Amino acid sequence: MNVTGAGQVIGIVIDTPPALTDLTKFWTTAGVNQSTSNISFVQVVQGKNAPPSGEESLDVEWSSGIASGAKVRVYVTTISRI
C-alpha cells in the first residue's frame, strides 16, 4: 500500500516559521520528493516571532517527509508571554 497523505492538510502551530533552506536541505538529504509549494505559512498572531531553535524546522521536515503528498500549513504565533 502506498499511503502518501495526498489530499490531506497537516496543521502545525509554532512560534516562528522554519527557514525554507532548512526544509529543502532536509528533503534533499533524506531523498524526500517534496516541494516548498506544498508548505504555507499563516501568521495568526501579530507580533515578534521567537528566534529559530530548530524545532520549527524539524516539525515541518518530518511531517512533510512522512506524508509527502500532504500539504503542510504552519500557523505562526508569537513569543509566549507566560
Protein Blocks (a to p, Z undefined) as FASTA:
>chain_A
ZZehgoiacddddfbdcdfklmmmmmmmnopacdfklpccddfbgcdddddehlmmmmmm
mmmmmmmmbccddddddddfZZ
